[in-house]
Amino acid sequence: MAFFHLPMLLLLFLCWSTLELAGFNPLIQELPGSSSEGRSVSVDDFGAKGDGYTDDTKAFGDAWLFACSSPYKRIIEIPAGKVYLVKPIDFAGPCKSKLTLLIMGTIIAPPDPKIWDGQNTRKWLYFHGIRRLIVTGGGTINGMGQKWWSQSCKINRTKPCQHAPTAITFHRTKHLIIQELTLMNSQQMHMSFTNCFHVKASRMKLVAPPYSPNTDGIHISASTSVEIQDSTIETGDDCISVVSNSSNVRIRNIACGPGHGISIGSLGKSRSLSQVHDVRVDGACISNTENGVRIKTWQGGCGFVSNIIFHNIFMRNVSNPIIIDQYYCDSPHQCANQTSAVKVEDVSFIGIKGTSATENAIKFVCSDSFPCERIFLEDIYLAFSGGEPTSYCWKASGLSFGLVHPPSCLSSSGHLSLNKTNGFPASQYAAVRI
């Protein structure tokens, strides 16, 4: 334990306390951007019953339409102590003024997938075209996803692979704050940001059983300037996934696990173009997961992943603590070998410590045609209870600095920039070496 610095010990305490986030009761006057001009309405004012059985979808839609069309700042309240059954619904913008959605009670989805017959099965609570929205309140959003999971081709191989809803989606939303909520048992992904700009998500709790298929915690796609912090995520898939055409993403102080870890990707599926850059994960505790910090790309894609930093991360019983996999294949059939690939370069792993559940603690499996370049390792210590851990590299070059255990397997061939900044601007590199 001598190798842990004080910041790491504080992170461990944060992890083992599991960020107990349920039960928040924020005051309206404490909400960012709120003022005495904010005028509250309740979904109950529009006929919602909140008994867990009555369909309250229309009341939610009417409350949204009223608030969205108002020239005044509006707060839509979902009262505490009640359970609101809501079918698939769109919350559409643009709105005339700032809105706050104060979820203090519980919103549940219909448990029967047949409710989605004839509708878009990717959506449940769908927000789009909105500017300056706050979603908070300490309440719960429950996707009631058990029947969806049982119909998944990953659970029942006789079933065809089909889409299932994301519990809450924000599409083309700008200047969004979402905080102090619990999301649980999503039909598929819990929360998704697509084509969004300037998002801040914090003090969230996202929970689903480890056997629930594709229940990613937070999914970021084609979005810029996204901050995720101070949250606990326990799911059956990636805790956080960052995919195509996303940039300037900051992830801080996350407790992750069980699940599949924190991932860049998957990218490049079906020969698609993918570009992800300027992503920093700074402070995380990852426990009992299939992967720790991962970059995953399909063969045949194109584009790039660059300027990625994984910093100050504790691993506990993680099967693949550090992994780049350019041969990712999430298919029941073997994927064909292809020469094209998403280029991976300028990736730093700094201050990553803890225990690996497998002997191979560091794994960089890169493309023959587009090798991984300028990979940087510093201050790494990963132990394995079964003996000495190992590292494995294929077509990966870079540099290691200071303590790296297991020893680095990176080659120094290729277009390696032989300086300690590993291709990053010196000011950016200095910021991570605290």
VOPAGU-2260 file (C-alpha; in pm, 1 decimal, decimal comma):
REM VOPAGU-2260
SITE   aa  ch    i         X         Y         Z
SITE  MET   A    0       0,0       0,0       0,0
SITE  ALA   A    1     304,4     227,3      16,6
SITE  PHE   A    2     260,3     320,2    -345,6
SITE  PHE   A    3     -69,7     503,8    -286,6
SITE  HIS   A    4     -51,4     880,8    -253,3
SITE  LEU   A    5    -294,9    1080,9     -41,9
SITE  PRO   A    6    -519,7    1169,4    -339,2
SITE  MET   A    7    -550,7     800,4    -421,1
SITE  LEU   A    8    -644,7     713,8     -61,7
SITE  LEU   A    9    -912,3     979,1     -74,2
SITE  LEU   A   10   -1036,6     828,1    -398,4
SITE  LEU   A   11   -1053,2     484,5    -237,4
SITE  PHE   A   12   -1261,4     624,8      44,1
SITE  LEU   A   13   -1488,5     781,1    -215,5
SITE  CYS   A   14   -1518,9     447,2    -392,8
SITE  TRP   A   15   -1583,0     230,7     -88,0
SITE  SER   A   16   -1845,7     469,0      40,2
SITE  THR   A   17   -2014,1     408,5    -301,2
SITE  LEU   A   18   -2121,3     769,0    -333,7
SITE  GLU   A   19   -2456,8     730,1    -160,6
SITE  LEU   A   20   -2655,4     962,6    -381,1
SITE  ALA   A   21   -3015,9     859,5    -331,2
SITE  GLY   A   22   -3257,0    1070,2    -132,4
SITE  PHE   A   23   -3153,1    1420,3    -236,4
SITE  ASN   A   24   -3397,7    1697,1    -156,5
SITE  PRO   A   25   -3250,8    2006,6    -321,5
SITE  LEU   A   26   -3412,2    2343,5    -261,5
SITE  ILE   A   27   -3538,8    2529,8    -560,5
SITE  GLN   A   28   -3346,6    2843,2    -462,3
SITE  GLU   A   29   -3024,1    2641,3    -480,0
SITE  LEU   A   30   -3071,5    2543,0    -843,9
SITE  PRO   A   31   -2827,3    2703,4   -1087,8
SITE  GLY   A   32   -2992,7    2987,2   -1273,5
SITE  SER   A   33   -3311,1    2988,9   -1063,7
SITE  SER   A   34   -3456,2    3309,9    -928,2
SITE  SER   A   35   -3772,0    3455,9    -787,9
SITE  GLU   A   36   -3894,8    3482,0   -1148,1
SITE  GLY   A   37   -3927,8    3102,1   -1169,8
SITE  ARG   A   38   -4292,2    2993,9   -1161,1
SITE  SER   A   39   -4377,2    2638,0   -1057,2
SITE  VAL   A   40   -4637,0    2406,5   -1201,1
SITE  SER   A   41   -4700,5    2046,0   -1103,7
SITE  VAL   A   42   -4788,4    1758,4   -1332,8
SITE  ASP   A   43   -5073,4    1700,2   -1086,8
SITE  ASP   A   44   -5220,0    2034,2   -1197,7
SITE  PHE   A   45   -5268,7    1875,5   -1539,7
SITE  GLY   A   46   -5442,7    1562,5   -1413,7
SITE  ALA   A   47   -5157,5    1327,4   -1321,7
SITE  LYS   A   48   -5256,8    1073,6   -1054,2
SITE  GLY   A   49   -4919,3     938,5    -945,4
SITE  ASP   A   50   -5065,0     607,9    -825,8
SITE  GLY   A   51   -4833,2     384,5   -1030,4
SITE  TYR   A   52   -5123,8     243,5   -1237,6
SITE  THR   A   53   -5293,7     531,6   -1416,1
SITE  ASP   A   54   -5139,8     641,8   -1745,2
SITE  ASP   A   55   -4999,0     988,1   -1670,3
SITE  THR   A   56   -4838,1    1042,7   -2011,3
SITE  LYS   A   57   -5086,3    1308,2   -2128,0
SITE  ALA   A   58   -5053,1    1506,4   -1806,0
SITE  PHE   A   59   -4673,6    1511,0   -1844,4
SITE  GLY   A   60   -4706,3    1621,2   -2206,2
SITE  ASP   A   61   -4954,1    1896,5   -2122,9
SITE  ALA   A   62   -4737,9    2026,2   -1837,2
SITE  TRP   A   63   -4436,8    2036,4   -2067,2
SITE  LEU   A   64   -4626,5    2214,7   -2345,7
SITE  PHE   A   65   -4754,6    2476,4   -2100,9
SITE  ALA   A   66   -4413,6    2542,9   -1946,1
SITE  CYS   A   67   -4223,6    2532,7   -2275,2
SITE  SER   A   68   -4453,1    2788,8   -2436,3
SITE  SER   A   69   -4437,9    3028,2   -2140,5
SITE  PRO   A   70   -4227,6    3346,5   -2167,5
SITE  TYR   A   71   -4134,7    3305,4   -1799,2
SITE  LYS   A   72   -3886,0    3069,0   -1638,4
SITE  ARG   A   73   -4083,0    2762,8   -1537,7
SITE  ILE   A   74   -4028,1    2480,0   -1291,2
SITE  ILE   A   75   -4219,7    2159,6   -1364,1
SITE  GLU   A   76   -4260,1    1959,6   -1044,1
SITE  ILE   A   77   -4303,1    1583,3   -1022,0
SITE  PRO   A   78   -4405,7    1557,8    -655,0
SITE  ALA   A   79   -4229,9    1338,4    -400,9
SITE  GLY   A   80   -4400,5    1031,2    -258,9
SITE  LYS   A   81   -4580,0     944,7    -583,2
SITE  VAL   A   82   -4519,1     700,7    -869,3
SITE  TYR   A   83   -4604,3     816,6   -1221,1
SITE  LEU   A   84   -4656,2     567,6   -1504,0
SITE  VAL   A   85   -4541,7     730,7   -1827,2
SITE  LYS   A   86   -4545,3     576,5   -2174,7
SITE  PRO   A   87   -4299,6     679,6   -2450,2
SITE  ILE   A   88   -4305,7    1057,8   -2474,8
SITE  ASP   A   89   -4124,6    1338,5   -2656,4
SITE  PHE   A   90   -4037,1    1658,7   -2472,0
SITE  ALA   A   91   -3975,3    1889,5   -2767,3
SITE  GLY   A   92   -3821,4    2232,5   -2794,2
SITE  PRO   A   93   -3741,6    2500,9   -2861,4
SITE  CYS   A   94   -3888,0    2658,6   -2550,9
SITE  LYS   A   95   -3944,9    3028,7   -2492,6
SITE  SER   A   96   -3751,4    3042,9   -2166,3
SITE  LYS   A   97   -3536,3    2839,4   -1930,7
SITE  LEU   A   98   -3694,9    2528,7   -1782,0
SITE  THR   A   99   -3629,7    2321,1   -1471,6
SITE  LEU   A  100   -3772,7    1970,7   -1443,1
SITE  LEU   A  101   -3784,0    1892,3   -1072,3
SITE  ILE   A  102   -3822,7    1514,8   -1036,9
SITE  MET   A  103   -3885,0    1450,2    -667,8
SITE  GLY   A  104   -4105,7    1143,3    -707,0
SITE  THR   A  105   -4066,8     831,2    -921,6
SITE  ILE   A  106   -4130,1     790,0   -1294,0
SITE  ILE   A  107   -4179,9     433,2   -1416,5
SITE  ALA   A  108   -4204,8     288,3   -1765,9
SITE  PRO   A  109   -4470,7      37,7   -1873,8
SITE  PRO   A  110   -4318,7    -304,3   -1801,4
SITE  ASP   A  111   -4465,6    -463,5   -2116,1
SITE  PRO   A  112   -4257,8    -415,7   -2435,6
SITE  LYS   A  113   -4578,7    -445,1   -2641,5
SITE  ILE   A  114   -4662,4     -87,1   -2541,3
SITE  TRP   A  115   -4392,8      15,2   -2793,5
SITE  ASP   A  116   -4559,0    -168,5   -3085,5
SITE  GLY   A  117   -4570,8      69,2   -3380,5
SITE  GLN   A  118   -4344,9     321,0   -3203,2
SITE  ASN   A  119   -3973,0     389,7   -3198,6
SITE  THR   A  120   -3834,8     122,4   -2967,4
SITE  ARG   A  121   -3517,5     324,1   -2906,0
SITE  LYS   A  122   -3699,4     592,4   -2704,2
SITE  TRP   A  123   -3882,8     629,5   -2374,5
SITE  LEU   A  124   -3824,1     976,5   -2223,3
SITE  TYR   A  125   -3693,5    1177,3   -2517,7
SITE  PHE   A  126   -3583,6    1541,1   -2489,9
SITE  HIS   A  127   -3481,8    1723,9   -2807,3
SITE  GLY   A  128   -3420,9    2068,8   -2948,7
SITE  ILE   A  129   -3399,0    2236,9   -2607,5
SITE  ARG   A  130   -3169,2    2512,0   -2483,1
SITE  ARG   A  131   -3096,6    2579,6   -2113,8
SITE  LEU   A  132   -3262,4    2293,8   -1929,7
SITE  ILE   A  133   -3208,3    2175,3   -1572,2
SITE  VAL   A  134   -3320,9    1827,5   -1465,0
SITE  THR   A  135   -3282,8    1755,2   -1093,1
SITE  GLY   A  136   -3479,4    1681,3    -776,0
SITE  GLY   A  137   -3350,7    1366,2    -605,4
SITE  GLY   A  138   -3616,3    1140,7    -756,7
SITE  THR   A  139   -3601,4     813,4    -949,2
SITE  ILE   A  140   -3650,2     707,7   -1310,7
SITE  ASN   A  141   -3720,2     333,5   -1336,9
SITE  GLY   A  142   -3713,7     172,7   -1681,3
SITE  MET   A  143   -3873,9    -151,5   -1558,4
SITE  GLY   A  144   -3652,3    -331,4   -1807,2
SITE  GLN   A  145   -3678,3    -692,7   -1689,1
SITE  LYS   A  146   -3898,8    -815,5   -1976,3
SITE  TRP   A  147   -3683,0    -635,9   -2229,2
SITE  TRP   A  148   -3374,3    -811,5   -2093,8
SITE  SER   A  149   -3537,5   -1153,5   -2118,2
SITE  GLN   A  150   -3610,3   -1089,1   -2486,9
SITE  SER   A  151   -3254,1    -982,3   -2566,2
SITE  CYS   A  152   -3055,0   -1201,4   -2804,8
SITE  LYS   A  153   -2770,3   -1182,9   -2553,1
SITE  ILE   A  154   -2986,5   -1355,6   -2292,6
SITE  ASN   A  155   -3196,7   -1577,6   -2519,0
SITE  ARG   A  156   -3002,0   -1688,7   -2827,6
SITE  THR   A  157   -3324,4   -1796,1   -2999,7
SITE  LYS   A  158   -3446,2   -1435,0   -3009,4
SITE  PRO   A  159   -3352,8   -1192,2   -3289,1
SITE  CYS   A  160   -3135,4    -896,2   -3189,6
SITE  GLN   A  161   -3358,2    -589,6   -3159,0
SITE  HIS   A  162   -3337,6    -238,7   -3022,5
SITE  ALA   A  163   -3468,7    -150,1   -2678,1
SITE  PRO   A  164   -3538,6     195,8   -2534,3
SITE  THR   A  165   -3287,0     424,8   -2374,5
SITE  ALA   A  166   -3448,3     543,0   -2051,6
SITE  ILE   A  167   -3372,6     911,4   -2100,8
SITE  THR   A  168   -3228,1    1066,1   -2416,6
SITE  PHE   A  169   -3114,9    1422,8   -2473,0
SITE  HIS   A  170   -3081,7    1502,9   -2843,9
SITE  ARG   A  171   -2967,0    1835,3   -2985,0
SITE  THR   A  172   -2982,9    1988,2   -2639,6
SITE  LYS   A  173   -2757,4    2279,2   -2543,4
SITE  HIS   A  174   -2658,8    2404,2   -2198,9
SITE  LEU   A  175   -2801,0    2112,2   -2003,8
SITE  ILE   A  176   -2758,1    2045,7   -1631,9
SITE  ILE   A  177   -2872,2    1711,1   -1495,1
SITE  GLN   A  178   -2800,8    1621,4   -1134,3
SITE  GLU   A  179   -2911,9    1441,7    -819,2
SITE  LEU   A  180   -3120,5    1166,6    -975,9
SITE  THR   A  181   -3134,6     787,8    -964,8
SITE  LEU   A  182   -3185,1     592,3   -1286,6
SITE  MET   A  183   -3246,2     221,1   -1255,5
SITE  ASN   A  184   -3330,5     -91,4   -1454,6
SITE  SER   A  185   -3329,6      74,7   -1794,2
SITE  GLN   A  186   -3463,2    -123,0   -2086,2
SITE  GLN   A  187   -3126,1     -71,3   -2254,1
SITE  MET   A  188   -2900,1     232,1   -2203,1
SITE  HIS   A  189   -2984,5     448,0   -1903,6
SITE  MET   A  190   -2889,4     794,1   -2029,1
SITE  SER   A  191   -2777,2     916,7   -2369,5
SITE  PHE   A  192   -2647,3    1249,2   -2497,4
SITE  THR   A  193   -2654,9    1274,4   -2878,4
SITE  ASN   A  194   -2557,6    1585,2   -3074,4
SITE  CYS   A  195   -2547,8    1784,0   -2750,8
SITE  PHE   A  196   -2335,6    2081,9   -2649,6
SITE  HIS   A  197   -2230,0    2198,0   -2304,3
SITE  VAL   A  198   -2365,8    1926,0   -2076,8
SITE  LYS   A  199   -2299,6    1893,6   -1703,0
SITE  ALA   A  200   -2413,7    1574,4   -1527,5
SITE  SER   A  201   -2329,3    1520,5   -1162,0
SITE  ARG   A  202   -2430,0    1339,6    -843,2
SITE  MET   A  203   -2611,4    1068,9   -1036,7
SITE  LYS   A  204   -2675,2     706,6    -945,1
SITE  LEU   A  205   -2735,8     458,0   -1227,6
SITE  VAL   A  206   -2809,6      99,7   -1129,0
SITE  ALA   A  207   -2900,2    -225,1   -1306,6
SITE  PRO   A  208   -2807,4    -590,7   -1242,0
SITE  PRO   A  209   -2476,5    -712,5   -1388,7
SITE  TYR   A  210   -2665,2    -960,8   -1608,5
SITE  SER   A  211   -2880,6    -691,6   -1775,0
SITE  PRO   A  212   -2769,5    -665,1   -2141,3
SITE  ASN   A  213   -2654,1    -338,7   -2299,8
SITE  THR   A  214   -2755,8    -128,8   -2000,9
SITE  ASP   A  215   -2479,9     131,0   -2039,8
SITE  GLY   A  216   -2488,4     395,2   -1770,3
SITE  ILE   A  217   -2410,0     710,8   -1969,6
SITE  HIS   A  218   -2363,0     711,6   -2347,3
SITE  ILE   A  219   -2207,3    1014,5   -2519,5
SITE  SER   A  220   -2238,3    1039,5   -2898,7
SITE  ALA   A  221   -2157,4    1325,8   -3138,3
SITE  SER   A  222   -2143,4    1567,2   -2845,1
SITE  THR   A  223   -1900,4    1839,9   -2739,6
SITE  SER   A  224   -1813,8    1992,2   -2401,2
SITE  VAL   A  225   -1958,9    1724,5   -2175,1
SITE  GLU   A  226   -1876,0    1690,0   -1803,4
SITE  ILE   A  227   -1970,9    1381,4   -1600,9
SITE  GLN   A  228   -1869,5    1378,6   -1235,5
SITE  ASP   A  229   -1932,8    1260,9    -879,7
SITE  SER   A  230   -2153,0     967,3    -976,9
SITE  THR   A  231   -2200,3     596,6    -907,8
SITE  ILE   A  232   -2269,7     358,8   -1196,1
SITE  GLU   A  233   -2347,9     -13,1   -1157,1
SITE  THR   A  234   -2476,8    -175,5   -1476,7
SITE  GLY   A  235   -2453,0    -469,9   -1714,1
SITE  ASP   A  236   -2245,4    -285,8   -1974,6
SITE  ASP   A  237   -2015,6      16,8   -1997,9
SITE  CYS   A  238   -2042,8     253,8   -1704,1
SITE  ILE   A  239   -1966,0     535,6   -1947,1
SITE  SER   A  240   -1915,7     507,1   -2323,0
SITE  VAL   A  241   -1788,2     783,6   -2550,4
SITE  VAL   A  242   -1849,7     719,2   -2919,4
SITE  SER   A  243   -1830,6     873,0   -3265,2
SITE  ASN   A  244   -1767,1    1242,3   -3322,0
SITE  SER   A  245   -1742,9    1340,8   -2955,9
SITE  SER   A  246   -1481,8    1578,4   -2816,2
SITE  ASN   A  247   -1389,2    1781,2   -2509,5
SITE  VAL   A  248   -1529,5    1526,4   -2264,8
SITE  ARG   A  249   -1431,3    1539,0   -1895,5
SITE  ILE   A  250   -1513,0    1251,4   -1659,7
SITE  ARG   A  251   -1427,7    1295,0   -1289,9
SITE  ASN   A  252   -1476,2    1105,9    -964,3
SITE  ILE   A  253   -1672,5     805,3   -1083,7
SITE  ALA   A  254   -1742,7     482,3    -893,1
SITE  CYS   A  255   -1791,2     216,9   -1162,1
SITE  GLY   A  256   -1883,7    -147,5   -1121,1
SITE  PRO   A  257   -2008,3    -399,0   -1181,6
SITE  GLY   A  258   -2015,0    -347,7   -1556,5
SITE  HIS   A  259   -1772,5    -319,7   -1846,3
SITE  GLY   A  260   -1570,9     -19,7   -1729,2
SITE  ILE   A  261   -1518,1     320,7   -1890,0
SITE  SER   A  262   -1486,1     297,0   -2268,3
SITE  ILE   A  263   -1399,0     497,4   -2574,5
SITE  GLY   A  264   -1607,1     313,5   -2834,0
SITE  SER   A  265   -1700,0      97,0   -2983,8
SITE  LEU   A  266   -1598,8     279,8   -3301,4
SITE  GLY   A  267   -1586,1     202,8   -3671,7
SITE  LYS   A  268   -1861,4     -57,4   -3693,8
SITE  SER   A  269   -1984,5    -133,3   -4047,2
SITE  ARG   A  270   -1689,3      58,4   -4195,7
SITE  SER   A  271   -1809,5     384,3   -4045,6
SITE  LEU   A  272   -1609,8     702,5   -3989,5
SITE  SER   A  273   -1539,5     774,8   -3621,9
SITE  GLN   A  274   -1356,0    1065,9   -3462,9
SITE  VAL   A  275   -1310,8    1101,3   -3086,9
SITE  HIS   A  276   -1058,8    1340,0   -2933,8
SITE  ASP   A  277    -977,1    1537,1   -2620,0
SITE  VAL   A  278   -1126,3    1303,9   -2361,2
SITE  ARG   A  279    -997,1    1301,0   -2003,6
SITE  VAL   A  280   -1095,5    1060,1   -1726,9
SITE  ASP   A  281    -957,8    1196,9   -1399,6
SITE  GLY   A  282   -1042,6    1012,0   -1079,5
SITE  ALA   A  283   -1232,9     684,4   -1081,6
SITE  CYS   A  284   -1271,3     367,0    -878,8
SITE  ILE   A  285   -1349,4      68,2   -1099,9
SITE  SER   A  286   -1449,9    -252,2    -919,4
SITE  ASN   A  287   -1539,3    -605,7   -1031,9
SITE  THR   A  288   -1574,6    -515,6   -1398,5
SITE  GLU   A  289   -1487,7    -693,5   -1722,8
SITE  ASN   A  290   -1269,7    -399,8   -1826,6
SITE  GLY   A  291   -1116,0     -98,8   -1661,7
SITE  VAL   A  292   -1031,6     181,3   -1904,4
SITE  ARG   A  293   -1072,5      71,8   -2263,7
SITE  ILE   A  294   -1057,0     184,6   -2624,5
SITE  LYS   A  295   -1244,4     -51,2   -2857,6
SITE  THR   A  296   -1272,3     -32,0   -3236,0
SITE  TRP   A  297   -1406,4    -260,4   -3505,3
SITE  GLN   A  298   -1200,8    -370,7   -3801,6
SITE  GLY   A  299   -1284,9    -192,9   -4125,9
SITE  GLY   A  300   -1365,2     149,4   -3983,2
SITE  CYS   A  301   -1180,6     475,2   -4041,5
SITE  GLY   A  302   -1109,5     795,9   -3853,3
SITE  PHE   A  303    -913,0     846,6   -3534,3
SITE  VAL   A  304    -899,7     844,7   -3154,9
SITE  SER   A  305    -650,2    1096,3   -3014,6
SITE  ASN   A  306    -558,6    1306,0   -2711,1
SITE  ILE   A  307    -704,3    1070,7   -2451,1
SITE  ILE   A  308    -594,0    1078,6   -2085,1
SITE  PHE   A  309    -683,2     820,5   -1818,9
SITE  HIS   A  310    -553,4     956,4   -1488,3
SITE  ASN   A  311    -571,2     873,8   -1117,0
SITE  ILE   A  312    -773,2     551,7   -1134,7
SITE  PHE   A  313    -800,5     267,7    -883,3
SITE  MET   A  314    -883,8     -82,9   -1003,9
SITE  ARG   A  315   -1022,3    -356,1    -781,2
SITE  ASN   A  316   -1054,9    -708,6    -924,3
SITE  VAL   A  317   -1083,2    -588,2   -1284,6
SITE  SER   A  318   -1037,6    -843,3   -1564,0
SITE  ASN   A  319    -874,6    -610,3   -1820,2
SITE  PRO   A  320    -757,5    -301,5   -1630,4
SITE  ILE   A  321    -588,5    -127,7   -1926,1
SITE  ILE   A  322    -689,3    -230,2   -2277,0
SITE  ILE   A  323    -687,4    -109,0   -2636,0
SITE  ASP   A  324    -868,0    -356,4   -2861,7
SITE  GLN   A  325    -877,0    -282,9   -3235,1
SITE  TYR   A  326   -1028,4    -621,2   -3311,8
SITE  TYR   A  327   -1348,6    -568,0   -3115,2
SITE  CYS   A  328   -1628,6    -798,8   -3230,9
SITE  ASP   A  329   -1958,4    -793,4   -3042,5
SITE  SER   A  330   -2122,6   -1049,5   -3268,4
SITE  PRO   A  331   -2237,2   -1410,9   -3231,4
SITE  HIS   A  332   -2041,0   -1481,4   -3551,4
SITE  GLN   A  333   -1671,0   -1439,1   -3618,4
SITE  CYS   A  334   -1590,1   -1098,8   -3767,3
SITE  ALA   A  335   -1403,5   -1091,9   -4099,3
SITE  ASN   A  336   -1046,6    -961,9   -4104,6
SITE  GLN   A  337   -1023,5    -615,6   -4263,0
SITE  THR   A  338    -724,7    -391,0   -4323,7
SITE  SER   A  339    -879,5     -50,7   -4257,0
SITE  ALA   A  340    -905,1      68,9   -3896,3
SITE  VAL   A  341    -970,5     366,7   -3672,3
SITE  LYS   A  342    -630,0     518,4   -3589,9
SITE  VAL   A  343    -543,8     527,5   -3216,0
SITE  GLU   A  344    -273,1     771,5   -3106,4
SITE  ASP   A  345    -171,1    1005,9   -2823,8
SITE  VAL   A  346    -321,9     808,2   -2536,3
SITE  SER   A  347    -188,9     841,9   -2179,3
SITE  PHE   A  348    -242,6     611,3   -1882,0
SITE  ILE   A  349    -115,3     783,6   -1566,2
SITE  GLY   A  350    -156,7     690,1   -1199,6
SITE  ILE   A  351    -347,3     364,4   -1246,0
SITE  LYS   A  352    -321,1     122,2    -953,7
SITE  GLY   A  353    -496,1    -170,9    -791,7
SITE  THR   A  354    -562,4    -536,5    -869,9
SITE  SER   A  355    -621,7    -729,6   -1189,8
SITE  ALA   A  356    -849,5   -1034,4   -1194,6
SITE  THR   A  357    -642,7   -1181,3   -1479,9
SITE  GLU   A  358    -272,0   -1229,2   -1542,9
SITE  ASN   A  359    -272,9   -1003,6   -1849,2
SITE  ALA   A  360    -319,4    -663,0   -1682,5
SITE  ILE   A  361    -215,2    -442,3   -1976,1
SITE  LYS   A  362    -324,2    -528,7   -2328,6
SITE  PHE   A  363    -269,7    -327,0   -2645,8
SITE  VAL   A  364    -394,3    -520,9   -2949,3
SITE  CYS   A  365    -367,2    -284,3   -3243,1
SITE  SER   A  366    -416,3    -289,5   -3618,2
SITE  ASP   A  367    -145,8    -419,6   -3852,6
SITE  SER   A  368    -222,4    -141,7   -4100,9
SITE  PHE   A  369    -284,2     140,4   -3851,5
SITE  PRO   A  370     -73,8      67,2   -3541,1
SITE  CYS   A  371    -131,8     243,1   -3209,4
SITE  GLU   A  372     125,2     520,8   -3169,1
SITE  ARG   A  373     239,7     754,5   -2892,6
SITE  ILE   A  374      93,7     548,6   -2610,5
SITE  PHE   A  375     225,5     672,4   -2274,9
SITE  LEU   A  376     243,0     487,9   -1942,2
SITE  GLU   A  377     342,9     643,4   -1609,9
SITE  ASP   A  378     295,2     554,6   -1243,6
SITE  ILE   A  379     123,8     218,8   -1303,3
SITE  TYR   A  380     102,1     -56,1   -1041,3
SITE  LEU   A  381    -134,1    -347,1   -1099,2
SITE  ALA   A  382    -110,7    -662,0    -888,0
SITE  PHE   A  383    -242,5   -1010,7    -965,4
SITE  SER   A  384    -325,5   -1256,8    -686,0
SITE  GLY   A  385    -220,1   -1555,2    -898,5
SITE  GLY   A  386     137,4   -1437,7    -946,2
SITE  GLU   A  387     316,9   -1173,8   -1147,1
SITE  PRO   A  388      96,2    -984,0   -1393,8
SITE  THR   A  389     199,4    -942,7   -1756,0
SITE  SER   A  390     150,3    -697,6   -2039,7
SITE  TYR   A  391      84,5    -779,3   -2405,1
SITE  CYS   A  392     138,6    -557,7   -2707,9
SITE  TRP   A  393      70,5    -603,3   -3076,8
SITE  LYS   A  394     159,6    -318,4   -3312,3
SITE  ALA   A  395     173,8     -64,3   -3030,1
SITE  SER   A  396     451,2     189,5   -2976,0
SITE  GLY   A  397     507,6     452,1   -2713,6
SITE  LEU   A  398     692,9     544,4   -2400,4
SITE  SER   A  399     684,9     454,8   -2031,3
SITE  PHE   A  400     811,1     671,4   -1749,3
SITE  GLY   A  401     875,0     596,3   -1382,1
SITE  LEU   A  402     717,5     294,2   -1215,9
SITE  VAL   A  403     523,3      72,0   -1455,8
SITE  HIS   A  404     414,2    -268,8   -1324,7
SITE  PRO   A  405     373,4    -497,9   -1508,2
SITE  PRO   A  406     662,5    -374,3   -1723,1
SITE  SER   A  407     570,7    -197,5   -2044,6
SITE  CYS   A  408     569,1    -396,6   -2367,3
SITE  LEU   A  409     547,0     -90,2   -2592,1
SITE  SER   A  410     796,7     -68,6   -2875,6
SITE  SER   A  411     977,1     255,7   -2953,6
SITE  SER   A  412     938,4     211,8   -3328,8
SITE  GLY   A  413     707,9     403,1   -3558,4
SITE  HIS   A  414     653,8     777,1   -3534,8
SITE  LEU   A  415     716,2     799,5   -3161,0
SITE  SER   A  416     774,9    1143,7   -3021,1
SITE  LEU   A  417    1052,6    1075,8   -2772,5
SITE  ASN   A  418     963,6    1333,6   -2512,7
SITE  LYS   A  419     781,7    1299,3   -2185,6
SITE  THR   A  420     475,2    1486,0   -2305,8
SITE  ASN   A  421     394,7    1198,0   -2543,4
SITE  GLY   A  422     273,6    1431,5   -2813,3
SITE  PHE   A  423      53,0    1643,2   -2585,7
SITE  PRO   A  424     110,3    2016,9   -2548,6
SITE  ALA   A  425     340,4    2073,0   -2252,4
SITE  SER   A  426      75,3    2275,4   -2067,8
SITE  GLN   A  427    -179,0    1993,9   -2098,7
SITE  TYR   A  428      69,2    1732,6   -1983,7
SITE  ALA   A  429     172,4    1940,2   -1682,9
SITE  ALA   A  430    -190,7    1958,9   -1576,0
SITE  VAL   A  431    -214,6    1583,3   -1530,3
SITE  ARG   A  432     118,0    1538,2   -1351,1
SITE  ILE   A  433       1,2    1653,2   -1009,2
